[in-house]
């Protein structure tokens, strides 16, 4: 088996034109407005690994997921999935064999399921689309998938509104598994669920990963969930990666100031009494990001270089960090 990464993303960017209508711009003597949702993100996901992207709302992590799956085309950059250049695969015919191997679980299990279809038809759709089975074999496969995600085969006759939130997400997972994928992109898969149901779904996903050898790109703003699920973590801020590290090292010794402040929002269950710095300020607008380091307006360690020069993601002691303070060894 190839030991290389299953997914490689290099210098990925996605911009959105959010300009007012042409006539409004002419009358107001204004130019175009471009929102830089993702701006030069690079990472790899190994086979069987869970790589998590975390950050505050609006940092661009969900946009990364949608660009990788082809929902949005990239503005620039490269996406390699097991040797296939996804950027060049523009037609549906070119993407079909790749989409069979790469599926997505969406944030809202109710909005992502067709309310007019029964669960069995929802799960069977990828099987029929990819011609993986025909006739009675389709329903047998659907029953297997329902059982695999902890539901009863008879649940296939229910409509989405007849399920609880956790059960709907199980149906979503079954649909994602229907095409026998190798890679799942999970965009906030438990954020719409109660805490007890979240734990059930996360444990199910870890069990399926072990049994089926799946790889995950896991998108979340919940650091406790990320600690439970991920092998490695990429921390995003304003469309860029500021730190990439193994999950244990990131939580034990965060390096970037933003990562430190983000982790300080977690409850201190050990009652260590360690001084904690609240995460202050607002995220800058991705339409008009600050020069230099995007985090410098909120960073307690910012210097003139931080305000002027954009830091580069560099390897430091086995962790990749984009921070002038780390590079200059002036941060504690």
Backbone torsions as a table, in degrees:
resi	resn	phi	psi	omega
1	UNK	NA	140.6	177.9
2	UNK	-61.9	128.9	-177.9
3	UNK	-90.4	-2.0	-179.8
4	UNK	-72.2	169.6	179.5
5	UNK	-64.5	146.2	177.1
6	UNK	-75.2	-38.2	178.5
7	UNK	-126.9	133.0	175.3
8	UNK	-130.1	123.6	178.6
9	UNK	-116.0	128.2	-176.2
10	UNK	-129.7	121.7	174.1
11	UNK	50.0	43.8	-176.6
12	UNK	-74.7	134.0	177.2
13	UNK	-137.1	144.0	173.6
14	UNK	-140.6	115.2	179.0
15	UNK	-109.5	148.9	176.8
16	UNK	-121.8	132.0	175.3
17	UNK	-82.1	110.9	-179.3
18	UNK	-113.0	28.9	-177.2
19	UNK	-68.6	150.1	170.7
20	UNK	-64.4	167.5	176.6
21	UNK	-55.5	155.5	-174.7
22	UNK	-55.1	-44.9	-177.5
23	UNK	-64.0	-39.1	177.8
24	UNK	-62.2	-39.7	179.3
25	UNK	-67.0	-39.1	-179.1
26	UNK	-66.6	-46.4	-178.8
27	UNK	-68.3	-33.3	-179.2
28	UNK	-93.0	0.3	-179.9
29	UNK	53.5	46.0	178.4
30	UNK	-118.0	157.5	179.0
31	UNK	-95.4	-170.0	178.2
32	UNK	-73.8	152.0	175.7
33	UNK	-114.7	126.5	-178.1
34	UNK	-119.5	124.4	177.5
35	UNK	-94.9	118.5	-178.4
36	UNK	-92.8	84.8	-176.8
37	UNK	-68.8	-41.2	176.6
38	UNK	-132.7	131.7	-170.5
39	UNK	-138.7	76.8	174.4
40	UNK	87.5	52.2	-178.0
41	UNK	-97.5	133.0	177.7
42	UNK	-132.4	132.8	175.4
43	UNK	-164.3	168.5	177.7
44	UNK	-131.1	151.1	174.9
45	UNK	-127.1	119.2	-178.9
46	UNK	-79.5	164.9	177.4
47	UNK	-66.2	131.7	-180.0
48	UNK	78.2	5.4	-176.1
49	UNK	-99.6	153.3	168.8
50	UNK	-111.0	113.4	176.7
51	UNK	-107.1	123.8	-176.2
52	UNK	-106.5	141.4	170.4
53	UNK	-110.3	125.5	-178.5
54	UNK	-127.8	162.0	178.3
55	UNK	156.4	170.9	179.7
56	UNK	-67.4	162.0	177.0
57	UNK	-57.8	135.0	180.0
58	UNK	90.9	4.6	-178.1
59	UNK	-80.0	-12.7	176.6
60	UNK	106.8	2.4	-175.1
61	UNK	-66.6	-39.8	177.9
62	UNK	-70.1	-31.3	176.4
63	UNK	-65.0	-38.1	175.6
64	UNK	-57.5	-45.8	-179.7
65	UNK	-60.5	-42.8	-177.4
66	UNK	-71.9	-30.2	176.3
67	UNK	-71.6	-41.8	-180.0
68	UNK	-62.2	-38.9	-179.2
69	UNK	-80.1	-9.0	178.6
70	UNK	92.5	3.7	177.0
71	UNK	-65.5	-41.0	172.5
72	UNK	-113.9	138.7	171.2
73	UNK	-77.6	146.6	178.8
74	UNK	-75.1	148.9	172.9
75	UNK	-73.2	-38.9	173.5
76	UNK	-160.5	172.5	178.1
77	UNK	108.0	176.9	-177.0
78	UNK	-127.0	142.0	175.2
79	UNK	-130.8	114.1	-179.6
80	UNK	-112.9	120.4	177.3
81	UNK	-115.1	102.9	178.5
82	UNK	51.7	44.9	177.5
83	UNK	88.7	-3.1	179.2
84	UNK	-101.2	128.4	178.2
85	UNK	-82.2	103.9	-176.3
86	UNK	-71.3	-24.3	-179.7
87	UNK	-67.6	-36.4	-178.9
88	UNK	-82.6	-15.6	178.2
89	UNK	-82.3	92.7	-172.7
90	UNK	-100.7	-29.3	-177.9
91	UNK	-87.5	159.2	180.0
92	UNK	-64.1	-36.6	179.9
93	UNK	-64.9	-37.7	179.4
94	UNK	-70.1	-34.6	-176.1
95	UNK	-84.8	-18.8	-173.5
96	UNK	-55.4	-51.2	-179.4
97	UNK	-65.0	-27.1	178.3
98	UNK	-76.4	-40.3	179.2
99	UNK	-64.5	-26.1	175.6
100	UNK	-64.9	-31.6	-176.2
101	UNK	-94.6	-12.2	-175.7
102	UNK	-131.4	114.6	-176.7
103	UNK	-126.9	168.6	-175.3
104	UNK	-131.7	140.1	172.4
105	UNK	-109.4	122.9	-172.9
106	UNK	-90.0	167.2	-174.1
107	UNK	-68.3	-46.9	-175.4
108	UNK	-101.1	107.0	-175.7
109	UNK	-67.9	-20.1	179.4
110	UNK	-82.3	-44.4	-178.5
111	UNK	-68.6	-25.6	-176.4
112	UNK	-89.0	-2.3	178.9
113	UNK	-110.5	138.3	179.0
114	UNK	-68.5	115.4	-175.2
115	UNK	-67.9	-15.2	-177.9
116	UNK	-93.5	-5.0	-179.0
117	UNK	-106.8	145.0	171.4
118	UNK	-73.3	159.1	-176.2
119	UNK	-57.7	-39.2	-178.7
120	UNK	-61.2	-40.5	179.5
121	UNK	-69.7	-37.5	178.2
122	UNK	-60.9	-45.5	-177.9
123	UNK	-72.2	-32.0	-177.6
124	UNK	-74.9	-20.6	-174.7
125	UNK	-55.8	-49.3	178.2
126	UNK	-63.6	-32.7	179.7
127	UNK	-63.3	-44.4	179.5
128	UNK	-72.7	-39.8	-177.8
129	UNK	-61.7	-37.7	-179.2
130	UNK	-96.4	5.2	176.9
131	UNK	55.4	46.0	-179.0
132	UNK	-87.0	-18.3	178.0
133	UNK	-161.1	162.2	179.7
134	UNK	-138.9	156.7	174.6
135	UNK	61.4	-141.5	-178.0
136	UNK	-60.9	-22.6	-179.6
137	UNK	-64.1	-27.5	178.8
138	UNK	-64.4	-47.7	-178.8
139	UNK	-67.0	-35.8	176.7
140	UNK	-62.2	-40.2	178.5
141	UNK	-66.6	-40.0	177.4
142	UNK	-60.8	-43.6	179.0
143	UNK	-62.7	-38.4	177.2
144	UNK	-62.4	-43.2	-178.6
145	UNK	-67.0	-41.2	177.4
146	UNK	-60.7	-42.7	177.6
147	UNK	-65.1	-38.4	-177.5
148	UNK	-62.4	-33.4	-178.6
149	UNK	-97.2	12.7	173.8
150	UNK	86.9	19.6	175.8
151	UNK	-110.9	167.8	178.5
152	UNK	-92.8	144.0	177.7
153	UNK	-54.5	-29.8	178.8
154	UNK	-67.1	-19.0	177.9
155	UNK	-66.2	-14.9	178.7
156	UNK	-62.8	-19.0	-179.2
157	UNK	-88.0	-2.1	-178.4
158	UNK	-89.8	154.5	173.1
159	UNK	-89.7	159.0	-177.9
160	UNK	-53.0	-36.8	-177.0
161	UNK	-70.4	-11.4	179.7
162	UNK	-87.3	-5.1	179.7
163	UNK	-100.3	157.9	168.1
164	UNK	-76.5	171.8	-179.6
165	UNK	-59.5	-43.8	179.3
166	UNK	-65.6	-38.4	178.4
167	UNK	-67.3	-37.8	177.3
168	UNK	-62.7	-39.1	178.5
169	UNK	-68.4	-31.4	174.4
170	UNK	-64.5	-39.5	175.4
171	UNK	-62.7	-41.4	177.6
172	UNK	-61.1	-40.7	178.7
173	UNK	-66.7	-41.0	178.1
174	UNK	-61.6	-41.7	177.6
175	UNK	-62.4	-41.6	179.2
176	UNK	-64.2	-33.3	-178.8
177	UNK	-82.9	-10.4	-173.4
178	UNK	-61.8	-30.8	-178.8
179	UNK	-91.3	13.6	-178.4
180	UNK	50.9	58.0	-177.7
181	UNK	-76.9	166.5	173.5
182	UNK	-105.1	-20.9	-171.7
183	UNK	-134.3	128.6	177.5
184	UNK	-119.2	131.7	173.0
185	UNK	-100.5	117.4	-173.1
186	UNK	-111.1	104.3	-176.2
187	UNK	-96.1	98.0	-179.6
188	UNK	48.5	55.6	-169.6
189	UNK	-69.9	-13.5	-178.1
190	UNK	-124.2	4.9	-174.1
191	UNK	-67.6	-23.0	-179.1
192	UNK	-92.1	8.1	-174.1
193	UNK	-112.1	157.4	173.9
194	UNK	-65.8	158.6	-174.3
195	UNK	-58.3	-44.1	-178.0
196	UNK	-66.8	-36.5	178.5
197	UNK	-72.3	-35.8	175.8
198	UNK	-54.4	-46.8	-178.2
199	UNK	-60.7	-40.6	179.2
200	UNK	-62.6	-45.3	-178.2
201	UNK	-67.9	-41.2	179.9
202	UNK	-64.7	-41.4	177.2
203	UNK	-65.3	-37.9	176.0
204	UNK	-61.0	-44.2	-178.7
205	UNK	-65.5	-38.1	177.1
206	UNK	-67.6	-38.5	178.6
207	UNK	-66.0	-43.0	178.3
208	UNK	-64.5	-36.4	178.9
209	UNK	-63.3	-43.0	178.8
210	UNK	-65.3	-43.6	-174.3
211	UNK	-75.7	-34.3	-173.9
212	UNK	-106.4	-3.4	179.4
213	UNK	67.7	36.9	-175.9
214	UNK	-79.4	154.1	169.3
215	UNK	-111.5	143.4	-177.8
216	UNK	-123.8	137.1	159.2
217	UNK	-104.2	110.2	-169.5
218	UNK	-108.0	117.9	-178.6
219	UNK	-102.1	126.6	179.8
220	UNK	-161.5	153.9	169.6
221	UNK	-106.0	-2.8	-177.8
222	UNK	-91.6	105.9	-175.2
223	UNK	-66.6	-32.1	177.9
224	UNK	-64.9	-39.7	176.8
225	UNK	-65.4	-42.3	179.8
226	UNK	-62.1	-42.3	179.2
227	UNK	-60.9	-36.1	-179.4
228	UNK	-73.9	-34.0	-169.4
229	UNK	-99.9	-36.1	-162.2
230	UNK	-88.8	154.0	167.7
231	UNK	-96.1	-42.1	175.5
232	UNK	-132.5	155.4	-175.4
233	UNK	-130.8	135.5	170.5
234	UNK	-112.1	123.9	-179.4
235	UNK	-96.9	123.4	-177.8
236	UNK	-108.0	144.2	173.9
237	UNK	-143.0	120.0	176.1
238	UNK	52.8	48.1	174.0
239	UNK	83.9	3.1	-178.0
240	UNK	-130.3	152.5	172.9
241	UNK	-82.0	130.0	178.1
242	UNK	-109.1	-18.3	178.1
243	UNK	-159.2	138.8	174.7
244	UNK	-133.2	124.8	-174.8
245	UNK	-156.3	157.2	169.2
246	UNK	-58.7	146.3	-170.9
247	UNK	-59.6	-40.8	-179.1
248	UNK	-63.9	-42.0	-179.5
249	UNK	-69.8	-36.7	-179.5
250	UNK	-63.9	-42.2	-177.7
251	UNK	-78.9	-29.7	-179.8
252	UNK	-79.3	-38.0	-177.7
253	UNK	-146.8	77.9	176.7
254	UNK	-65.5	139.9	-175.7
255	UNK	-101.1	-48.6	-176.7
256	UNK	-70.6	140.8	179.1
257	UNK	-55.7	-35.6	179.3
258	UNK	-67.6	-40.8	177.7
259	UNK	-62.6	-40.6	179.1
260	UNK	-62.1	-46.2	-179.6
261	UNK	-67.3	-34.7	179.0
262	UNK	-65.5	-42.9	-179.7
263	UNK	-70.8	-23.9	177.4
264	UNK	-69.6	-11.9	176.8
265	UNK	-80.1	-12.1	178.1
266	UNK	-76.6	144.0	176.0
267	UNK	-61.4	139.9	178.3
268	UNK	-89.2	85.0	-175.6
269	UNK	-71.2	-20.3	179.9
270	UNK	-80.5	-9.2	-179.2
271	UNK	54.0	44.6	-176.6
272	UNK	-72.3	-21.6	-178.0
273	UNK	80.0	7.1	-179.9
274	UNK	-63.1	137.9	178.7
275	UNK	-65.2	133.8	-176.3
276	UNK	-119.9	140.5	-180.0
277	UNK	-104.9	120.1	179.6
278	UNK	-67.8	148.6	178.8
279	UNK	-79.1	102.8	-173.7
280	UNK	-100.2	165.7	175.4
281	UNK	80.0	174.0	-179.1
282	UNK	-113.9	150.7	175.9
283	UNK	-65.4	133.4	179.4
284	UNK	-65.7	160.9	-179.6
285	UNK	-71.7	130.6	175.3
286	UNK	-70.0	-10.1	174.7
287	UNK	-77.2	-35.4	-179.6
288	UNK	-134.5	70.8	-177.7
289	UNK	-68.5	152.3	179.6
290	UNK	-68.3	153.2	177.3
291	UNK	-70.8	164.2	179.4
292	UNK	69.2	-138.6	176.9
293	UNK	-73.0	125.4	-176.5
294	UNK	-63.3	-22.3	-176.8
295	UNK	-89.6	-5.3	-170.3
296	UNK	-61.0	-30.8	178.2
297	UNK	-64.8	-19.5	-178.6
298	UNK	-111.0	-0.6	-172.7
299	UNK	-90.8	127.8	178.9
300	UNK	-74.2	-8.9	-177.6
301	UNK	-110.1	9.9	-174.6
302	UNK	-65.8	140.9	175.7
303	UNK	-122.0	-178.3	179.7
304	UNK	-62.0	-36.0	178.0
305	UNK	-62.8	-38.3	179.3
306	UNK	-63.5	-34.9	-179.1
307	UNK	-77.6	-15.3	-172.9
308	UNK	-111.2	-37.4	-170.0
309	UNK	-118.5	128.7	179.5
310	UNK	-74.5	127.2	-179.7
311	UNK	-75.0	154.6	179.6
312	UNK	-107.3	143.1	177.8
313	UNK	-68.9	113.3	-177.1
314	UNK	-123.3	149.1	177.6
315	UNK	-77.4	124.6	178.5
316	UNK	-134.7	109.3	178.5
317	UNK	55.2	43.1	177.3
318	UNK	80.7	5.4	178.7
319	UNK	-125.7	138.3	177.7
320	UNK	-93.7	124.9	-177.2
321	UNK	-136.1	137.5	174.3
322	UNK	-107.9	88.8	-176.2
323	UNK	-157.9	125.3	176.9
324	UNK	-65.4	-35.6	-178.8
325	UNK	-64.1	-37.9	176.7
326	UNK	-68.6	-44.2	-179.9
327	UNK	-60.7	-38.6	-179.0
328	UNK	-87.0	-1.1	176.5
329	UNK	59.2	39.6	178.6
330	UNK	-111.1	2.4	177.1
331	UNK	-95.2	142.2	180.0
332	UNK	-70.2	NA	NA
